[in-house]
């Protein structure tokens, strides 16, 4: 089903996206390719056509295989890159920063940075790459603690401005994070999520009370 597909990669142009999609098909990986920049190019119905990058969505269980296909694709792509590409002007330290943050940079930039470092006599081994990625994933997987101020504000708003309270409670309770591996997890601690759930419940009750009070006032004016 469409809802089972998760965002795997974003592209800035349709040609590159379709080129990579061809590689996925060759490896029997199904996908949904969506061009939000041109409503006529949307490949799957049911998505909002907002102006963002081209998205390639795949099933969660296909993430590991698709990562391997993506790696091979970009390893070949850097061999054909234009010498005027901006990364060729980067210093050694700037290139190292790209290697240290593999998920924050585009895949092409990452592989090109590794290639350019090798040309400078600095080789980053596959083992080092895996270690860097593992450490970065561990850092990205950290559960975030909700500030006490936000929780208190959530309860106050749930009573005084129920709609605002509902929004705060919803974000605390339901916020989830998607890792590059396709793994999803709740962003906040269980204790924080319990508070978020209580804020939601209080917001619903107070909303009903406000509506009932308003209707009663109107009916008895």
ABEGO torsion letter per residue (X at the ends): XAAABBBABBBABAAAAAAAAAAAAAAGBBBBBBBAABAAABABBGBBBBBBBBBBBBBAAAAAAAAAAAAAAAAAAAAABBAABAAAABBAAAAAAAAABAAABBAAAAAAAAAAAAAAGBBBBAAAAAAAAAAAAAAAABBBBBBAAAAAAAAAAAAABAAAAAAAAAAAAABBBBBAAGBBBBABBAAAAAAAAAAAAAAAAAAAAAAAAAAAAAAAX
